Amino acid sequence: MYEVLDDTAAQTILAIESGDSIRRVAQHLHTPYETVRQAVNRLENAGYVSYDD
């Protein structure tokens, strides 16, 4: 079963602040950029967050 809110996605939701870049969130979480980017993309597709490129 596919889940939108895995551990990385949940941590991203809790760590993100308005205006943060994906790189900044990744650094804050000490998580690879690509992992956070994929989580943000899943969250955006599910309607939890939105971001500007």
Secondary structure, 3 states (H helix, E strand, C coil): CCCCCCHHHHHHHHHCCCCCCHHHHHHHHCCCHHHHHHHHHHHHHHCCCCCCC
